[in-house]
Amino acid sequence: MAEHLPNASTDDPGAVADLVVELLASAGRQGIAPKEIYEEVDSVFHLVSEAMQHRGGGLAG
């Protein structure tokens, strides 16, 4: 996921929230409803925030 995020690292909640809005809008354009996303992950905000902090990728251990 990190490779699809902007080339920046931030812990600013406002910036992460903006990315979440963009993610949900992009998914909507692809025909993916927010409900489908939230069935897969508990918190999109947390997911994006973690991805921004761990841009190297890989699995959490």
LOLORO-484446 format. One record per residue: residue number from 1; residue in three letters; x negated, y negated, z negated of N, C-alpha, C in turn. Coordinates in steps of 0.2 Angstrom, whole numbers, plus 2048, in hexadecimal, padded with zeros to 3 digits. Each point is the difference from the previous one (the first is absolute). Example, Ala and Ser with C-alpha at 12.3 -4.5 7.8 and 13.67 -1.06 7.14 Angstrom:
BEGIN
<rec><pos>1</pos><code>ALA</code><n_east>7BE</n_east><n_north>81C</n_north><n_up>7D9</n_up><ca_east>804</ca_east><ca_north>7FA</ca_north><ca_up>800</ca_up><c_east>7FC</c_east><c_north>7FA</c_north><c_up>800</c_up></rec>
<rec><pos>2</pos><code>SER</code><n_east>802</n_east><n_north>7FB</n_north><n_up>804</n_up><ca_east>7FC</ca_east><ca_north>7FA</ca_north><ca_up>7FF</ca_up><c_east>804</c_east><c_north>7FB</c_north><c_up>7FD</c_up></rec>
This chain:
BEGIN
<rec><pos>1</pos><code>MET</code><n_east>7FC</n_east><n_north>806</n_north><n_up>800</n_up><ca_east>804</ca_east><ca_north>7FA</ca_north><ca_up>800</ca_up><c_east>7FC</c_east><c_north>7FA</c_north><c_up>800</c_up></rec>
<rec><pos>2</pos><code>ALA</code><n_east>7FA</n_east><n_north>800</n_north><n_up>7FC</n_up><ca_east>7FC</ca_east><ca_north>7FA</ca_north><ca_up>800</ca_up><c_east>7FE</c_east><c_north>7FD</c_north><c_up>806</c_up></rec>
<rec><pos>3</pos><code>GLU</code><n_east>7FF</n_east><n_north>804</n_north><n_up>805</n_up><ca_east>7FD</ca_east><ca_north>7FE</ca_north><ca_up>807</ca_up><c_east>806</c_east><c_north>7FC</c_north><c_up>803</c_up></rec>
<rec><pos>4</pos><code>HIS</code><n_east>806</n_east><n_north>800</n_north><n_up>7FE</n_up><ca_east>805</ca_east><ca_north>7FC</ca_north><ca_up>803</ca_up><c_east>801</c_east><c_north>7F9</c_north><c_up>7FC</c_up></rec>
<rec><pos>5</pos><code>LEU</code><n_east>7FD</n_east><n_north>7FF</n_north><n_up>7FB</n_up><ca_east>801</ca_east><ca_north>7FA</ca_north><ca_up>7FC</ca_up><c_east>7FB</c_east><c_north>7FB</c_north><c_up>803</c_up></rec>
<rec><pos>6</pos><code>PRO</code><n_east>801</n_east><n_north>7F9</n_north><n_up>7FE</n_up><ca_east>7FB</ca_east><ca_north>7FB</ca_north><ca_up>802</ca_up><c_east>7F9</c_east><c_north>801</c_north><c_up>7FD</c_up></rec>
<rec><pos>7</pos><code>ASN</code><n_east>7FB</n_east><n_north>7FE</n_north><n_up>803</n_up><ca_east>7FA</ca_east><ca_north>801</ca_north><ca_up>7FE</ca_up><c_east>7FE</c_east><c_north>7FB</c_north><c_up>7FA</c_up></rec>
<rec><pos>8</pos><code>ALA</code><n_east>803</n_east><n_north>801</n_north><n_up>7FB</n_up><ca_east>7FF</ca_east><ca_north>7FC</ca_north><ca_up>7FA</ca_up><c_east>802</c_east><c_north>805</c_north><c_up>7FA</c_up></rec>
<rec><pos>9</pos><code>SER</code><n_east>7FE</n_east><n_north>7FE</n_north><n_up>7FA</n_up><ca_east>802</ca_east><ca_north>803</ca_north><ca_up>7FA</ca_up><c_east>802</c_east><c_north>7FB</c_north><c_up>7FB</c_up></rec>
<rec><pos>10</pos><code>THR</code><n_east>806</n_east><n_north>802</n_north><n_up>7FD</n_up><ca_east>803</ca_east><ca_north>7FB</ca_north><ca_up>7FC</ca_up><c_east>804</c_east><c_north>804</c_north><c_up>7FA</c_up></rec>
<rec><pos>11</pos><code>ASP</code><n_east>800</n_east><n_north>7FC</n_north><n_up>7FB</n_up><ca_east>805</ca_east><ca_north>803</ca_north><ca_up>7FA</ca_up><c_east>805</c_east><c_north>7FB</c_north><c_up>7FF</c_up></rec>
<rec><pos>12</pos><code>ASP</code><n_east>801</n_east><n_north>7FB</n_north><n_up>805</n_up><ca_east>805</ca_east><ca_north>7FB</ca_north><ca_up>7FF</ca_up><c_east>807</c_east><c_north>803</c_north><c_up>801</c_up></rec>
<rec><pos>13</pos><code>PRO</code><n_east>804</n_east><n_north>800</n_north><n_up>7FB</n_up><ca_east>807</ca_east><ca_north>803</ca_north><ca_up>801</ca_up><c_east>804</c_east><c_north>7FD</c_north><c_up>806</c_up></rec>
<rec><pos>14</pos><code>GLY</code><n_east>7FF</n_east><n_north>7F9</n_north><n_up>801</n_up><ca_east>804</ca_east><ca_north>7FD</ca_north><ca_up>805</ca_up><c_east>7FE</c_east><c_north>803</c_north><c_up>807</c_up></rec>
<rec><pos>15</pos><code>ALA</code><n_east>7F9</n_east><n_north>800</n_north><n_up>801</n_up><ca_east>7FD</ca_east><ca_north>803</ca_north><ca_up>806</ca_up><c_east>803</c_east><c_north>807</c_north><c_up>802</c_up></rec>
<rec><pos>16</pos><code>VAL</code><n_east>7FF</n_east><n_north>804</n_north><n_up>7FA</n_up><ca_east>803</ca_east><ca_north>807</ca_north><ca_up>801</ca_up><c_east>807</c_east><c_north>800</c_north><c_up>802</c_up></rec>
<rec><pos>17</pos><code>ALA</code><n_east>804</n_east><n_north>7FC</n_north><n_up>7FD</n_up><ca_east>807</ca_east><ca_north>800</ca_north><ca_up>801</ca_up><c_east>801</c_east><c_north>7FE</c_north><c_up>807</c_up></rec>
<rec><pos>18</pos><code>ASP</code><n_east>7FD</n_east><n_north>7FB</n_north><n_up>803</n_up><ca_east>800</ca_east><ca_north>7FE</ca_north><ca_up>807</ca_up><c_east>7FF</c_east><c_north>806</c_north><c_up>804</c_up></rec>
<rec><pos>19</pos><code>LEU</code><n_east>7FB</n_east><n_north>804</n_north><n_up>7FF</n_up><ca_east>7FE</ca_east><ca_north>806</ca_north><ca_up>804</ca_up><c_east>805</c_east><c_north>805</c_north><c_up>7FF</c_up></rec>
<rec><pos>20</pos><code>VAL</code><n_east>804</n_east><n_north>801</n_north><n_up>7FB</n_up><ca_east>805</ca_east><ca_north>805</ca_north><ca_up>7FF</ca_up><c_east>806</c_east><c_north>7FE</c_north><c_up>805</c_up></rec>
<rec><pos>21</pos><code>VAL</code><n_east>801</n_east><n_north>7F9</n_north><n_up>800</n_up><ca_east>806</ca_east><ca_north>7FE</ca_north><ca_up>804</ca_up><c_east>7FE</c_east><c_north>801</c_north><c_up>807</c_up></rec>
<rec><pos>22</pos><code>GLU</code><n_east>7FA</n_east><n_north>7FF</n_north><n_up>802</n_up><ca_east>7FE</ca_east><ca_north>801</ca_north><ca_up>807</ca_up><c_east>800</c_east><c_north>808</c_north><c_up>802</c_up></rec>
<rec><pos>23</pos><code>LEU</code><n_east>7FE</n_east><n_north>804</n_north><n_up>7FB</n_up><ca_east>800</ca_east><ca_north>807</ca_north><ca_up>801</ca_up><c_east>808</c_east><c_north>802</c_north><c_up>801</c_up></rec>
<rec><pos>24</pos><code>LEU</code><n_east>804</n_east><n_north>7FE</n_north><n_up>7FC</n_up><ca_east>807</ca_east><ca_north>802</ca_north><ca_up>800</ca_up><c_east>803</c_east><c_north>7FE</c_north><c_up>807</c_up></rec>
<rec><pos>25</pos><code>ALA</code><n_east>7FE</n_east><n_north>7FA</n_north><n_up>802</n_up><ca_east>803</ca_east><ca_north>7FD</ca_north><ca_up>806</ca_up><c_east>7FD</c_east><c_north>804</c_north><c_up>806</c_up></rec>
<rec><pos>26</pos><code>SER</code><n_east>7FA</n_east><n_north>801</n_north><n_up>800</n_up><ca_east>7FD</ca_east><ca_north>804</ca_north><ca_up>805</ca_up><c_east>803</c_east><c_north>807</c_north><c_up>801</c_up></rec>
<rec><pos>27</pos><code>ALA</code><n_east>801</n_east><n_north>803</n_north><n_up>7FA</n_up><ca_east>804</ca_east><ca_north>807</ca_north><ca_up>800</ca_up><c_east>807</c_east><c_north>7FF</c_north><c_up>803</c_up></rec>
<rec><pos>28</pos><code>GLY</code><n_east>803</n_east><n_north>7FB</n_north><n_up>7FE</n_up><ca_east>807</ca_east><ca_north>7FF</ca_north><ca_up>802</ca_up><c_east>800</c_east><c_north>7FF</c_north><c_up>808</c_up></rec>
<rec><pos>29</pos><code>ARG</code><n_east>7FB</n_east><n_north>7FD</n_north><n_up>803</n_up><ca_east>800</ca_east><ca_north>800</ca_north><ca_up>807</ca_up><c_east>7FE</c_east><c_north>806</c_north><c_up>803</c_up></rec>
<rec><pos>30</pos><code>GLN</code><n_east>7FE</n_east><n_north>805</n_north><n_up>7FD</n_up><ca_east>7FE</ca_east><ca_north>807</ca_north><ca_up>802</ca_up><c_east>806</c_east><c_north>804</c_north><c_up>7FF</c_up></rec>
<rec><pos>31</pos><code>GLY</code><n_east>805</n_east><n_north>7FE</n_north><n_up>7FD</n_up><ca_east>806</ca_east><ca_north>804</ca_north><ca_up>7FE</ca_up><c_east>800</c_east><c_north>803</c_north><c_up>7F9</c_up></rec>
<rec><pos>32</pos><code>ILE</code><n_east>7FB</n_east><n_north>7FE</n_north><n_up>7FC</n_up><ca_east>800</ca_east><ca_north>804</ca_north><ca_up>7FA</ca_up><c_east>803</c_east><c_north>7FB</c_north><c_up>7FA</c_up></rec>
<rec><pos>33</pos><code>ALA</code><n_east>805</n_east><n_north>802</n_north><n_up>7FD</n_up><ca_east>804</ca_east><ca_north>7FD</ca_north><ca_up>7FB</ca_up><c_east>7FC</c_east><c_north>7FF</c_north><c_up>7FA</c_up></rec>
<rec><pos>34</pos><code>PRO</code><n_east>800</n_east><n_north>7FB</n_north><n_up>7FC</n_up><ca_east>7FD</ca_east><ca_north>7FF</ca_north><ca_up>7F9</ca_up><c_east>802</c_east><c_north>806</c_north><c_up>7FC</c_up></rec>
<rec><pos>35</pos><code>LYS</code><n_east>806</n_east><n_north>803</n_north><n_up>800</n_up><ca_east>802</ca_east><ca_north>805</ca_north><ca_up>7FC</ca_up><c_east>7FC</c_east><c_north>806</c_north><c_up>801</c_up></rec>
<rec><pos>36</pos><code>GLU</code><n_east>7FE</n_east><n_north>802</n_north><n_up>807</n_up><ca_east>7FC</ca_east><ca_north>805</ca_north><ca_up>801</ca_up><c_east>7F9</c_east><c_north>800</c_north><c_up>7FD</c_up></rec>
<rec><pos>37</pos><code>ILE</code><n_east>7FD</n_east><n_north>7F9</n_north><n_up>800</n_up><ca_east>7F9</ca_east><ca_north>7FF</ca_north><ca_up>7FD</ca_up><c_east>801</c_east><c_north>801</c_north><c_up>7F9</c_up></rec>
<rec><pos>38</pos><code>TYR</code><n_east>805</n_east><n_north>7FE</n_north><n_up>7FD</n_up><ca_east>800</ca_east><ca_north>800</ca_north><ca_up>7F8</ca_up><c_east>802</c_east><c_north>808</c_north><c_up>7FE</c_up></rec>
<rec><pos>39</pos><code>GLU</code><n_east>802</n_east><n_north>804</n_north><n_up>805</n_up><ca_east>801</ca_east><ca_north>807</ca_north><ca_up>7FE</ca_up><c_east>7F9</c_east><c_north>803</c_north><c_up>800</c_up></rec>
<rec><pos>40</pos><code>GLU</code><n_east>7FB</n_east><n_north>7FE</n_north><n_up>803</n_up><ca_east>7F9</ca_east><ca_north>802</ca_north><ca_up>800</ca_up><c_east>7FC</c_east><c_north>7FE</c_north><c_up>7FB</c_up></rec>
<rec><pos>41</pos><code>VAL</code><n_east>800</n_east><n_north>7F9</n_north><n_up>7FF</n_up><ca_east>7FC</ca_east><ca_north>7FD</ca_north><ca_up>7FB</ca_up><c_east>804</c_east><c_north>7FC</c_north><c_up>7FA</c_up></rec>
<rec><pos>42</pos><code>ASP</code><n_east>7FE</n_east><n_north>800</n_north><n_up>7FA</n_up><ca_east>804</ca_east><ca_north>7FD</ca_north><ca_up>7FB</ca_up><c_east>7FF</c_east><c_north>7F8</c_north><c_up>801</c_up></rec>
<rec><pos>43</pos><code>SER</code><n_east>7FA</n_east><n_north>7FE</n_north><n_up>801</n_up><ca_east>7FF</ca_east><ca_north>7F9</ca_north><ca_up>801</ca_up><c_east>7FC</c_east><c_north>7FE</c_north><c_up>806</c_up></rec>
<rec><pos>44</pos><code>VAL</code><n_east>803</n_east><n_north>7FD</n_north><n_up>805</n_up><ca_east>7FC</ca_east><ca_north>7FE</ca_north><ca_up>805</ca_up><c_east>7FB</c_east><c_north>7FA</c_north><c_up>7FE</c_up></rec>
<rec><pos>45</pos><code>PHE</code><n_east>802</n_east><n_north>7FC</n_north><n_up>7FC</n_up><ca_east>7FB</ca_east><ca_north>7FB</ca_north><ca_up>7FD</ca_up><c_east>7FA</c_east><c_north>803</c_north><c_up>7FD</c_up></rec>
<rec><pos>46</pos><code>HIS</code><n_east>801</n_east><n_north>805</n_north><n_up>7FC</n_up><ca_east>7FB</ca_east><ca_north>804</ca_north><ca_up>7FD</ca_up><c_east>7FB</c_east><c_north>803</c_north><c_up>805</c_up></rec>
<rec><pos>47</pos><code>LEU</code><n_east>803</n_east><n_north>803</n_north><n_up>805</n_up><ca_east>7FD</ca_east><ca_north>804</ca_north><ca_up>805</ca_up><c_east>7FB</c_east><c_north>7FB</c_north><c_up>804</c_up></rec>
<rec><pos>48</pos><code>VAL</code><n_east>803</n_east><n_north>7FA</n_north><n_up>802</n_up><ca_east>7FC</ca_east><ca_north>7FB</ca_north><ca_up>804</ca_up><c_east>7FB</c_east><c_north>7FD</c_north><c_up>7FB</c_up></rec>
<rec><pos>49</pos><code>SER</code><n_east>801</n_east><n_north>7FF</n_north><n_up>7FA</n_up><ca_east>7FB</ca_east><ca_north>7FD</ca_north><ca_up>7FB</ca_up><c_east>7FA</c_east><c_north>805</c_north><c_up>800</c_up></rec>
<rec><pos>50</pos><code>GLU</code><n_east>802</n_east><n_north>806</n_north><n_up>7FF</n_up><ca_east>7FB</ca_east><ca_north>805</ca_north><ca_up>7FF</ca_up><c_east>7FB</c_east><c_north>801</c_north><c_up>806</c_up></rec>
<rec><pos>51</pos><code>ALA</code><n_east>804</n_east><n_north>7FF</n_north><n_up>806</n_up><ca_east>7FC</ca_east><ca_north>801</ca_north><ca_up>806</ca_up><c_east>7FC</c_east><c_north>7FA</c_north><c_up>801</c_up></rec>
<rec><pos>52</pos><code>MET</code><n_east>802</n_east><n_north>7FA</n_north><n_up>7FE</n_up><ca_east>7FC</ca_east><ca_north>7FA</ca_north><ca_up>801</ca_up><c_east>7F9</c_east><c_north>800</c_north><c_up>7FB</c_up></rec>
<rec><pos>53</pos><code>GLN</code><n_east>801</n_east><n_north>804</n_north><n_up>7FB</n_up><ca_east>7FB</ca_east><ca_north>800</ca_north><ca_up>7FB</ca_up><c_east>7FB</c_east><c_north>806</c_north><c_up>802</c_up></rec>
<rec><pos>54</pos><code>HIS</code><n_east>802</n_east><n_north>805</n_north><n_up>803</n_up><ca_east>7FC</ca_east><ca_north>806</ca_north><ca_up>802</ca_up><c_east>800</c_east><c_north>800</c_north><c_up>808</c_up></rec>
<rec><pos>55</pos><code>ARG</code><n_east>7FD</n_east><n_north>7FB</n_north><n_up>803</n_up><ca_east>800</ca_east><ca_north>800</ca_north><ca_up>807</ca_up><c_east>7FB</c_east><c_north>805</c_north><c_up>803</c_up></rec>
<rec><pos>56</pos><code>GLY</code><n_east>7FC</n_east><n_north>804</n_north><n_up>7FC</n_up><ca_east>7FC</ca_east><ca_north>805</ca_north><ca_up>803</ca_up><c_east>804</c_east><c_north>806</c_north><c_up>802</c_up></rec>
<rec><pos>57</pos><code>GLY</code><n_east>806</n_east><n_north>801</n_north><n_up>7FE</n_up><ca_east>804</ca_east><ca_north>805</ca_north><ca_up>801</ca_up><c_east>7FE</c_east><c_north>806</c_north><c_up>7FC</c_up></rec>
<rec><pos>58</pos><code>GLY</code><n_east>802</n_east><n_north>806</n_north><n_up>802</n_up><ca_east>7FF</ca_east><ca_north>806</ca_north><ca_up>7FD</ca_up><c_east>806</c_east><c_north>802</c_north><c_up>7FB</c_up></rec>
<rec><pos>59</pos><code>LEU</code><n_east>7FF</n_east><n_north>805</n_north><n_up>7FC</n_up><ca_east>805</ca_east><ca_north>802</ca_north><ca_up>7FC</ca_up><c_east>7FE</c_east><c_north>7FE</c_north><c_up>7F9</c_up></rec>
<rec><pos>60</pos><code>ALA</code><n_east>806</n_east><n_north>7FE</n_north><n_up>7FC</n_up><ca_east>7FE</ca_east><ca_north>7FE</ca_north><ca_up>7F9</ca_up><c_east>7FF</c_east><c_north>807</c_north><c_up>7FC</c_up></rec>
<rec><pos>61</pos><code>GLY</code><n_east>7FB</n_east><n_north>7FF</n_north><n_up>7FB</n_up><ca_east>7FF</ca_east><ca_north>806</ca_north><ca_up>7FC</ca_up><c_east>801</c_east><c_north>800</c_north><c_up>7F9</c_up></rec>
